[in-house]
Amino acid sequence: MGISPPHDTSAYFKGLAQAGRQIKAAARWAGFALVAALVAASLNSTFGGTPAAQSFSQPGLQRVGDYLRQEVAIGKIPGAILLIQQHGKPAYYEKFGLRDVTTKVPMTDDTIFRYYSMSKPITSVAALMLVDDGKLSLDDPLSKYIPAFADVKVGVEKPGETGKPEFALEPLERPITILDLMRQTSGITYGFYGDGPVQKLYRQADLYSGDFDNAEFAARLANLPLAEQPGTTWTYSHSVDVLGRVIEVASGQSLFQFEKERLLDPLGMSHTAFFVADEAKRPLVAQFLPDDLIEPPIAGIRDPMLHRRWESGGAGMVGTTGDYARFVQMLLNGGTLDGRRYLKPETVALMTSDQVGPGSGIAPSSIYFLAVHAGFGLGVAVLTSPQPKRPWPPGVYGWDGVAGTFFFVDPNDDLFVLCMMQSPSQRGRIETELAPLIFDAMVR
């Protein structure tokens, strides 16, 4: 993140691969058998040496705002909305710049943003609700819900008779599980980064043609080989899109119907959906700078106004700052909001604990989107150790989206930060530079 030129997508991912090889990070956020009580005890022990923030200094918050104002003034981003919420109340909330530089309309509370990969935590929570209901188990094989994945093969390169690498297919060593989908260890991949043989097959497969639904998209993926054996490698992927189809099979509803009934409507996330259905709301959609577009469409996601049958649980949602803030506050509260419980506290503890670190047997891929001090839970990245020159305590978790939205939750300080913008080329840099300013503004 943060290294992409506006138009040259291939150059962006070449740069991403180089960064991944050098430091196993691309400016992104930065054992399943753990019993939830032990997770909570571990977090309490970790946080014990870090005094909680009592408040924020006004000069510190001024520096935070000045940073984003300057980014708008020099034309790096069109605008942004920043919310810092502590103890359930806004400690800082400000709108910066424009929703659309063409129309000169300013950022407003009802501005609609493309969530992109910030859709993944929402879909993960929906799946975990079914786990809490007893309708889904993290240990279930994916083929229980989508039988086509029972016969999927793993694509590998092996030395041929001439010594040159040759592509081959190997059988699964073990089935893909629901846990694999949620922690990005399924072996499924994306086709828009990397030069491996399976990534090339993804690009050749025309995955996004036509008006398909979740069932059809999962079937298309099941016809392609996996990039790695399940449970062996953290690979950022379409896994959560497949998880969306699992939710449909397990619930008997479409993904959006289930999320709307069980999560979005109860939380008051009335503007969050898979596309903007009301044409009259088109002006509310935040726009990119003209020279900072996502071309070609990442992960098959195009115009947010485009009506489509595909409900991409991994990257397809849109919504407002207020909507996503309700969702994040629910997580920070341990699964409740306004007296209603959405997830069990032990489920939230599991979701926000590292599932891919030491002892898990999971290796990073050659292009690793996690910071060197971060692991991954069930839909979110998790800081696992103190970062050099950064005051972030272990246990902070969050995620971001390719268009520039990001959030992180700091349970120790009972706060979260949510930044909403549509600036693909600037997202990693701004996230990396803004977070320390926010932590530096805390009064301990």
C-alpha positions as CSV (number, residue, x, y, z in Angstrom):
1,M,0.0,0.0,0.0
2,G,1.0,3.6,-0.5
3,I,3.4,2.8,-3.4
4,S,1.1,2.6,-6.3
5,P,1.2,5.0,-9.2
6,P,-2.3,6.2,-10.2
7,H,-2.7,4.3,-13.5
8,D,-0.1,1.6,-13.7
9,T,-1.6,-1.2,-11.8
10,S,1.0,-3.8,-12.9
11,A,3.8,-1.5,-11.7
12,Y,1.9,-1.1,-8.4
13,F,1.9,-4.9,-7.7
14,K,5.5,-5.2,-8.9
15,G,6.4,-2.6,-6.2
16,L,4.2,-4.4,-3.8
17,A,6.0,-7.7,-4.4
18,Q,9.4,-6.1,-4.0
19,A,8.3,-4.5,-0.7
20,G,7.0,-7.8,0.5
21,R,10.2,-9.6,-0.3
22,Q,12.3,-6.9,1.5
23,I,10.4,-6.5,4.7
24,K,7.4,-8.9,4.4
25,A,5.1,-5.9,4.5
26,A,3.3,-3.7,2.0
27,A,2.3,-0.9,4.3
28,R,-0.8,-2.7,5.3
29,W,-1.9,-3.0,8.8
30,A,0.6,-2.1,10.6
31,G,-3.3,-21.3,17.0
32,F,-7.1,-21.6,16.6
33,A,-7.0,-24.0,19.7
34,L,-6.5,-21.0,22.1
35,V,-9.3,-21.0,24.6
36,A,-11.0,-17.7,24.7
37,A,-10.4,-17.2,28.4
38,L,-6.6,-17.7,27.8
39,V,-6.8,-15.1,25.0
40,A,-8.4,-12.6,27.3
41,A,-5.9,-13.3,30.1
42,S,-3.0,-12.9,27.7
43,L,-4.4,-9.6,26.5
44,N,-4.9,-8.3,30.0
45,S,-1.3,-9.3,30.9
46,T,0.1,-7.6,27.8
47,F,-1.9,-4.4,28.4
48,G,-0.8,-4.3,32.1
49,G,2.4,-2.5,31.4
50,T,0.8,0.2,29.2
51,P,-1.2,2.9,31.1
52,A,-4.6,3.6,29.4
53,A,-5.1,7.0,27.8
54,Q,-7.3,9.2,30.0
55,S,-7.9,11.8,27.3
56,F,-6.5,13.5,24.2
57,S,-4.5,16.8,24.2
58,Q,-6.0,19.5,22.1
59,P,-2.7,20.5,20.6
60,G,-2.2,16.8,19.7
61,L,-5.6,16.6,18.0
62,Q,-4.8,19.9,16.2
63,R,-1.7,18.3,14.7
64,V,-3.9,15.3,13.6
65,G,-6.3,17.7,11.8
66,D,-3.5,19.8,10.4
67,Y,-2.0,16.7,8.8
68,L,-5.2,15.9,6.9
69,R,-5.8,19.5,6.0
70,Q,-2.4,19.7,4.5
71,E,-2.9,16.5,2.5
72,V,-6.1,18.1,1.0
73,A,-4.4,21.5,0.4
74,I,-1.5,20.0,-1.6
75,G,-3.8,17.9,-3.7
76,K,-2.8,14.4,-2.5
77,I,-6.4,13.5,-1.4
78,P,-9.8,15.0,-2.3
79,G,-11.1,14.8,1.2
80,A,-11.5,12.6,4.3
81,I,-13.6,12.0,7.4
82,L,-11.8,11.1,10.6
83,L,-13.5,9.8,13.8
84,I,-11.6,9.0,17.0
85,Q,-14.1,7.5,19.5
86,Q,-13.3,6.7,23.1
87,H,-15.6,5.3,25.8
88,G,-18.4,5.2,23.3
89,K,-18.3,8.9,22.5
90,P,-16.5,10.9,19.8
91,A,-13.2,12.4,21.1
92,Y,-12.5,13.9,17.6
93,Y,-14.7,14.1,14.5
94,E,-13.9,16.2,11.5
95,K,-14.6,16.4,7.8
96,F,-11.9,17.5,5.4
97,G,-11.9,18.7,1.8
98,L,-14.3,17.6,-0.9
99,R,-16.5,14.6,-1.7
100,D,-16.0,15.3,-5.4
101,V,-13.4,17.7,-6.7
102,T,-15.4,18.0,-10.0
103,T,-18.6,19.3,-8.4
104,K,-16.7,20.9,-5.5
105,V,-19.2,19.4,-3.0
106,P,-17.7,19.1,0.5
107,M,-17.4,16.0,2.6
108,T,-20.7,15.5,4.5
109,D,-21.8,13.0,7.2
110,D,-23.9,11.1,4.6
111,T,-21.0,10.7,2.1
112,I,-21.0,7.1,0.8
113,F,-17.6,5.3,0.6
114,R,-16.4,2.2,-1.1
115,Y,-15.4,-0.1,1.7
116,Y,-13.5,-2.6,-0.5
117,S,-11.6,-4.9,1.9
118,M,-13.2,-3.4,4.9
119,S,-16.1,-5.5,3.8
120,K,-14.2,-8.5,5.1
121,P,-14.7,-7.9,8.8
122,I,-18.4,-7.5,8.3
123,T,-18.7,-10.8,6.4
124,S,-16.5,-12.5,9.0
125,V,-18.8,-11.2,11.8
126,A,-21.8,-12.5,9.9
127,A,-20.2,-16.0,9.7
128,L,-19.2,-15.9,13.3
129,M,-22.9,-15.2,14.2
130,L,-23.7,-18.5,12.5
131,V,-20.9,-20.1,14.5
132,D,-22.5,-18.8,17.7
133,D,-25.9,-20.1,16.5
134,G,-24.5,-23.6,16.0
135,K,-25.2,-23.5,12.3
136,L,-21.5,-23.3,11.3
137,S,-18.3,-24.6,12.7
138,L,-14.8,-23.3,12.1
139,D,-13.7,-26.9,11.7
140,D,-16.2,-27.7,9.0
141,P,-14.8,-28.6,5.6
142,L,-15.7,-26.0,3.0
143,S,-17.0,-28.9,0.8
144,K,-19.8,-29.5,3.3
145,Y,-21.4,-26.2,2.0
146,I,-19.9,-26.1,-1.5
147,P,-19.2,-29.6,-2.6
148,A,-17.2,-28.5,-5.7
149,F,-14.3,-27.7,-3.4
150,A,-13.9,-31.3,-2.4
151,D,-12.1,-32.1,-5.6
152,V,-10.0,-28.9,-6.0
153,K,-6.3,-29.4,-6.6
154,V,-3.2,-27.4,-5.7
155,G,-1.1,-25.8,-8.5
156,V,2.7,-26.2,-8.0
157,E,5.8,-25.8,-10.1
158,K,8.3,-28.7,-10.2
159,P,11.5,-29.2,-12.0
160,G,10.8,-30.9,-15.3
161,E,13.0,-33.4,-17.2
162,T,14.9,-30.5,-18.8
163,G,15.4,-28.8,-15.4
164,K,12.9,-26.0,-16.2
165,P,9.9,-25.6,-13.9
166,E,6.7,-27.3,-15.0
167,F,3.2,-26.8,-13.7
168,A,1.6,-29.7,-12.0
169,L,-1.5,-30.4,-9.9
170,E,-1.4,-32.1,-6.5
171,P,-4.3,-33.4,-4.4
172,L,-5.2,-31.7,-1.1
173,E,-3.3,-32.8,1.9
174,R,-6.4,-31.8,4.0
175,P,-9.7,-30.2,3.2
176,I,-10.2,-26.4,3.2
177,T,-12.0,-25.4,6.4
178,I,-14.2,-22.5,7.3
179,L,-11.4,-21.3,9.6
180,D,-9.1,-21.2,6.5
181,L,-11.5,-18.9,4.7
182,M,-11.6,-16.5,7.7
183,R,-7.9,-16.4,8.4
184,Q,-6.8,-16.3,4.7
185,T,-5.1,-19.7,4.7
186,S,-7.4,-21.5,2.2
187,G,-5.0,-21.6,-0.7
188,I,-7.4,-19.5,-2.7
189,T,-5.7,-16.4,-4.0
190,Y,-6.4,-13.2,-5.9
191,G,-5.4,-12.7,-9.6
192,F,-4.5,-9.1,-9.4
193,Y,-1.1,-9.5,-7.7
194,G,1.8,-11.9,-7.9
195,D,3.3,-13.8,-10.8
196,G,2.8,-17.3,-9.6
197,P,1.3,-19.9,-12.0
198,V,-2.0,-20.0,-10.2
199,Q,-2.3,-16.2,-10.1
200,K,-1.7,-16.2,-13.9
201,L,-4.6,-18.8,-14.3
202,Y,-6.8,-16.5,-12.3
203,R,-6.1,-13.6,-14.6
204,Q,-6.8,-15.8,-17.6
205,A,-10.1,-17.2,-16.3
206,D,-12.3,-14.2,-16.9
207,L,-13.7,-14.6,-13.4
208,Y,-15.8,-11.4,-13.4
209,S,-17.6,-11.8,-16.7
210,G,-21.4,-11.5,-16.8
211,D,-23.9,-10.9,-14.1
212,F,-23.2,-13.8,-11.8
213,D,-24.2,-14.4,-8.2
214,N,-22.2,-15.7,-5.2
215,A,-23.0,-19.4,-6.1
216,E,-21.6,-19.0,-9.6
217,F,-18.5,-17.1,-8.4
218,A,-17.7,-19.8,-5.9
219,A,-18.1,-22.4,-8.6
220,R,-15.7,-20.5,-10.9
221,L,-13.1,-20.4,-8.1
222,A,-13.6,-24.1,-7.4
223,N,-12.6,-24.8,-11.1
224,L,-9.2,-23.2,-10.5
225,P,-6.3,-24.7,-8.5
226,L,-5.3,-23.5,-5.1
227,A,-2.0,-21.5,-4.8
228,E,-1.0,-23.5,-1.7
229,Q,-2.1,-26.4,0.4
230,P,-4.8,-25.3,2.9
231,G,-3.6,-24.2,6.3
232,T,0.0,-23.7,5.3
233,T,0.3,-20.1,4.0
234,W,-1.3,-16.7,4.6
235,T,-2.4,-15.6,1.2
236,Y,-4.6,-12.6,0.7
237,S,-7.5,-13.8,-1.4
238,H,-11.1,-14.3,-2.5
239,S,-11.6,-16.5,0.6
240,V,-14.1,-14.1,2.2
241,D,-16.1,-14.0,-1.1
242,V,-16.4,-17.8,-0.8
243,L,-17.3,-17.4,2.9
244,G,-20.2,-15.2,1.8
245,R,-21.5,-18.1,-0.2
246,V,-21.1,-20.4,2.8
247,I,-23.2,-18.0,4.8
248,E,-25.9,-18.2,2.2
249,V,-26.0,-22.0,2.2
250,A,-25.9,-22.2,6.0
251,S,-28.6,-19.6,6.6
252,G,-30.9,-20.2,3.6
253,Q,-30.8,-16.5,2.7
254,S,-28.8,-14.4,0.4
255,L,-25.7,-12.8,2.0
256,F,-27.2,-9.4,2.0
257,Q,-30.6,-10.7,3.4
258,F,-28.8,-12.4,6.2
259,E,-26.5,-9.5,7.0
260,K,-29.3,-7.0,6.8
261,E,-31.6,-8.9,9.0
262,R,-29.1,-10.0,11.7
263,L,-26.4,-7.3,11.6
264,L,-26.9,-4.2,9.5
265,D,-30.5,-3.2,10.3
266,P,-30.2,-4.0,14.1
267,L,-26.9,-1.9,14.2
268,G,-28.5,0.9,12.3
269,M,-26.2,0.6,9.3
270,S,-28.9,1.7,6.9
271,H,-26.6,3.0,4.2
272,T,-24.4,-0.1,4.0
273,A,-25.1,-2.4,1.0
274,F,-23.5,-4.0,-2.0
275,F,-24.3,-1.2,-4.3
276,V,-26.2,2.1,-4.1
277,A,-29.6,1.1,-5.2
278,D,-31.2,4.6,-5.2
279,E,-30.1,6.6,-8.3
280,A,-30.9,9.8,-6.4
281,K,-28.0,9.0,-4.0
282,R,-25.4,8.9,-6.7
283,P,-24.1,12.4,-5.8
284,L,-23.4,11.1,-2.2
285,V,-20.7,8.7,-3.4
286,A,-17.2,10.0,-2.7
287,Q,-15.1,10.2,-5.9
288,F,-11.4,9.6,-6.5
289,L,-9.1,12.3,-7.9
290,P,-9.2,12.2,-11.7
291,D,-5.6,10.9,-11.8
292,D,-5.9,8.5,-8.9
293,L,-8.3,5.8,-10.1
294,I,-8.4,2.0,-9.5
295,E,-7.9,0.8,-13.1
296,P,-8.5,-2.0,-13.9
297,P,-11.2,-2.7,-11.3
298,I,-9.6,-4.5,-8.3
299,A,-11.2,-7.9,-7.4
300,G,-13.9,-7.4,-9.9
301,I,-15.5,-4.4,-8.1
302,R,-16.6,-1.6,-10.5
303,D,-19.0,1.3,-10.3
304,P,-20.7,1.3,-6.8
305,M,-23.9,2.5,-8.6
306,L,-23.9,-0.6,-10.8
307,H,-26.7,-3.0,-9.9
308,R,-25.3,-6.6,-9.8
309,R,-26.2,-10.0,-8.4
310,W,-22.8,-10.7,-7.0
311,E,-22.6,-9.7,-3.4
312,S,-18.8,-9.7,-2.8
313,G,-18.3,-10.3,0.9
314,G,-14.6,-9.6,0.4
315,A,-14.7,-6.3,-1.3
316,G,-18.1,-5.2,-2.5
317,M,-19.7,-3.2,0.2
318,V,-20.4,0.6,0.4
319,G,-21.6,2.7,3.3
320,T,-21.0,5.8,5.5
321,T,-18.7,6.7,8.3
322,G,-21.6,6.6,10.8
323,D,-22.5,3.1,9.6
324,Y,-19.1,1.6,10.0
325,A,-18.5,3.4,13.3
326,R,-21.5,1.5,14.7
327,F,-20.0,-1.8,13.5
328,V,-16.6,-1.1,15.0
329,Q,-18.0,0.1,18.3
330,M,-19.9,-3.2,18.6
331,L,-16.6,-5.0,18.2
332,L,-14.9,-2.8,20.8
333,N,-17.7,-3.5,23.2
334,G,-17.0,-7.2,22.9
335,G,-20.0,-8.0,20.6
336,T,-22.7,-5.7,22.0
337,L,-24.2,-2.3,21.2
338,D,-27.1,-0.5,22.7
339,G,-28.1,-3.5,24.9
340,R,-28.2,-6.0,22.0
341,R,-25.6,-8.8,21.7
342,Y,-24.3,-9.8,18.2
343,L,-21.4,-12.0,19.1
344,K,-20.4,-13.8,22.2
345,P,-17.4,-12.1,24.0
346,E,-15.3,-15.2,23.6
347,T,-16.0,-15.2,19.9
348,V,-14.8,-11.6,19.6
349,A,-11.7,-12.5,21.6
350,L,-11.0,-15.3,19.2
351,M,-11.7,-13.1,16.1
352,T,-9.2,-10.5,17.4
353,S,-6.4,-12.8,18.4
354,D,-3.6,-13.9,16.1
355,Q,-4.3,-17.1,14.3
356,V,-1.3,-17.3,12.0
357,G,1.7,-16.6,14.3
358,P,4.3,-18.8,15.9
359,G,3.1,-22.3,16.5
360,S,0.3,-22.1,13.9
361,G,2.4,-23.8,11.2
362,I,1.4,-21.0,8.8
363,A,4.0,-19.3,6.7
364,P,3.8,-15.8,5.0
365,S,3.4,-15.7,1.2
366,S,6.0,-14.1,-0.9
367,I,3.7,-11.0,-1.0
368,Y,2.8,-10.5,2.6
369,F,0.3,-7.7,3.4
370,L,0.8,-7.8,7.1
371,A,3.4,-5.6,9.0
372,V,6.3,-7.5,10.5
373,H,4.8,-7.0,14.0
374,A,1.3,-8.1,13.0
375,G,-0.6,-11.3,12.7
376,F,-4.1,-12.1,11.5
377,G,-7.2,-13.1,13.3
378,L,-10.6,-13.9,11.8
379,G,-11.1,-11.0,9.3
380,V,-8.8,-8.5,11.0
381,A,-5.0,-7.9,11.4
382,V,-3.7,-8.0,15.0
383,L,-0.6,-6.3,16.4
384,T,1.4,-9.0,18.2
385,S,4.4,-7.1,19.6
386,P,5.5,-3.5,20.2
387,Q,6.5,-1.7,17.0
388,P,9.8,0.2,16.9
389,K,9.3,3.9,17.6
390,R,5.5,3.4,17.8
391,P,3.5,3.6,21.0
392,W,0.9,1.0,19.8
393,P,0.2,-1.7,22.4
394,P,-0.1,-5.3,21.2
395,G,-3.7,-6.3,20.8
396,V,-4.6,-3.4,18.5
397,Y,-6.5,-4.7,15.6
398,G,-8.1,-3.5,12.4
399,W,-8.1,-3.5,8.6
400,D,-8.3,-1.3,5.6
401,G,-9.6,-1.0,2.0
402,V,-7.8,-0.5,-1.2
403,A,-9.6,2.9,-1.8
404,G,-8.2,4.4,1.4
405,T,-10.6,3.6,4.2
406,F,-9.1,2.1,7.4
407,F,-9.9,1.5,11.0
408,F,-8.1,0.2,14.1
409,V,-9.3,-0.7,17.5
410,D,-7.3,-0.2,20.7
411,P,-9.0,-2.2,23.5
412,N,-6.5,-1.0,26.1
413,D,-7.6,2.6,25.6
414,D,-11.2,1.7,24.9
415,L,-11.1,3.6,21.6
416,F,-11.2,3.1,17.9
417,V,-10.1,5.2,14.9
418,L,-12.0,5.3,11.6
419,C,-10.7,7.2,8.6
420,M,-12.7,7.3,5.4
421,M,-11.3,8.6,2.1
422,Q,-11.1,7.5,-1.5
423,S,-7.4,7.9,-2.3
424,P,-6.0,4.6,-3.6
425,S,-2.4,5.8,-4.2
426,Q,-2.1,7.5,-0.8
427,R,-3.8,5.0,1.5
428,G,-0.8,3.2,3.0
429,R,1.3,6.3,3.5
430,I,-1.5,8.2,5.2
431,E,-2.5,5.3,7.4
432,T,1.2,4.9,8.5
433,E,1.8,8.6,9.1
434,L,-1.6,9.4,10.7
435,A,-1.7,6.6,13.3
436,P,1.4,7.8,15.3
437,L,0.0,11.3,15.4
438,I,-3.2,10.0,17.0
439,F,-1.4,7.9,19.6
440,D,1.0,10.8,20.3
441,A,-2.1,13.0,21.1
442,M,-3.1,10.6,23.9
443,V,-2.7,11.9,27.5
444,R,-1.7,9.0,29.8
